[in-house]
Every structure is written in C-alpha cells, then in structure tokens.
Amino acid sequence: MQSVVEWALEQSEQAPTTPNEEWTMRQLGRGLLLVTLIAIGGCAELSETQQRTLTGGTAGAAGGALIGAIAGNAGLGAAIGAGSGLLGGYLYGQHEASKRDAYLKGVSNGYNQAQQQSG
C-alpha cells in the first residue's frame, strides 16, 4: 500500500506545467508536505493551550499570507496574521483551560458535599 508521503511526491512530480512553474510547484508541494509532517509530529508533547497557540499562529500566517499576496506583500501579511493568530490561539486556549478548571472544581465540590451528607 502506498503511503501518503509517496502519493504526494508522486502527484507533485506528475503535474503538467511549464518548466519554471514545475520547479516552483514541486518545491512548494514538498515544502508544505515537510511542514505538515513536522507540525503533526511536533505537537505530541504540547499542552492544549500550546497546541491551540501553535494552530492559531499557523492558520493566521497562512491566512495573512493569502490576504497579503492579494494586497501585494505576502510576507508582511503572513507576519501580521501569525502574530494575531498566535494571540487568538493563546487566548482561546486559556479560555478553554479556565472552563475545564471550573468544571473540575464544581465536580470536586459536588463530590465533597455528597460525602459530607452521607457520612
């Protein structure tokens, strides 16, 4: 059975383009594949907040680069998008952590009250 990596490399080599575009598309495809594999493997030891921060930064950079490319400066757009994505991901991670902590505190308090009433 063919792995995802082999399939992606095969597809990038089969794309019919002009010689200049072919080199660019192949390099872009391999670069994106490498970044994706590193990102997937690199998140294993991160906390949920760290994962959300990294995801927000990555998504922000991609969106910023896309908007920046349309506006004429992809690098600046990626930098602005990455910064805002990192901040948004971090804040969302902190919000979710506080919700989880409040839930666990409520469960613990309920358990303690039940133990006091039955004991």
For each residue, the residues with C-beta under 8 A, 3 or more apart:
1:
2: 6 7 10
3: 6 7
4: 7 8
5: 8 9 33 37
6: 2 3 9 10
7: 2 3 4 10 11
8: 4 5 11 12 29 33
9: 5 6 12 13 29 30 33
10: 2 6 7 13 14
11: 7 8 14 15 29
12: 8 9 15 25 26 29 30
13: 9 10 26
14: 10 11
15: 11 12 22 25 26
16:
17: 21 22 25
18: 21 22
19: 22 23
20: 23 24
21: 17 18 24 25
22: 15 17 18 19 25 26
23: 19 20 26 27
24: 20 21 27 28
25: 12 15 17 21 22 28 29
26: 12 13 15 22 23 29 30
27: 23 24 30 31
28: 24 25 31 32
29: 8 9 11 12 25 26 32 33
30: 9 12 26 27 33 34
31: 27 28 34 35
32: 28 29 35 36
33: 5 8 9 29 30 36 37
34: 30 31 37 38
35: 31 32 38 39
36: 32 33 39 40
37: 5 33 34 40 41
38: 34 35 41 42
39: 35 36 42 43 54 58
40: 36 37 43
41: 37 38 44
42: 38 39 46
43: 39 40 46 51 54
44: 41
45:
46: 42 43 50 51 54
47: 50 51
48: 51 52 93 96 97
49: 52 53 90 93 94 96 97
50: 46 47 53 54 93
51: 43 46 47 48 54 55 93
52: 48 49 55 56 89 90 92 93 96
53: 49 50 56 57 86 89 90 93
54: 39 43 46 50 51 57 58 89
55: 51 52 58 59 89
56: 52 53 59 60 85 86 87 88 89 90 92
57: 53 54 60 61 82 83 85 86 89
58: 39 54 55 61 62 82 85
59: 55 56 62 63 85 89
60: 56 57 63 64 81 82 83 84 85 86 88 89
61: 57 58 64 65 78 79 81 82 85
62: 58 59 65 66 78 81
63: 59 60 66 67 81 85
64: 60 61 67 68 77 78 79 80 81 82 84 85
65: 61 62 68 69 74 75 77 78 81
66: 62 63 69 70 74 77
67: 63 64 70 71 77 81
68: 64 65 71 72 73 74 75 76 77 78 80 81
69: 65 66 72 74 77
70: 66 67
71: 67 68 77
72: 68 69
73: 68 76 77
74: 65 66 68 69 77 78
75: 65 68 78 79
76: 68 73 79 80
77: 64 65 66 67 68 69 71 73 74 80 81
78: 61 62 64 65 68 74 75 81 82
79: 61 64 75 76 82 83
80: 64 68 76 77 83 84
81: 60 61 62 63 64 65 67 68 77 78 84 85
82: 57 58 60 61 64 78 79 85 86
83: 57 60 79 80 86 87
84: 60 64 80 81 87 88
85: 56 57 58 59 60 61 63 64 81 82 88 89
86: 53 56 57 60 82 83 89 90
87: 56 83 84 90 91
88: 56 60 84 85 91 92
89: 52 53 54 55 56 57 59 60 85 86 92 93
90: 49 52 53 56 86 87 93 94
91: 87 88 94 95
92: 52 56 88 89 95 96
93: 48 49 50 51 52 53 89 90 96 97
94: 49 90 91 97 98
95: 91 92 98 99
96: 48 49 52 92 93 99 100
97: 48 49 93 94 100 101
98: 94 95 101 102
99: 95 96 102 103
100: 96 97 103 104
101: 97 98 104 105
102: 98 99 105 106
103: 99 100 106 107
104: 100 101 107 108
105: 101 102 108 109
106: 102 103 109 110
107: 103 104 110 111
108: 104 105 111 112
109: 105 106 112 113
110: 106 107 113 114
111: 107 108 114 115
112: 108 109 115 116
113: 109 110 116 117
114: 110 111 117 118
115: 111 112 118 119
116: 112 113 119
117: 113 114
118: 114 115
119: 115 116
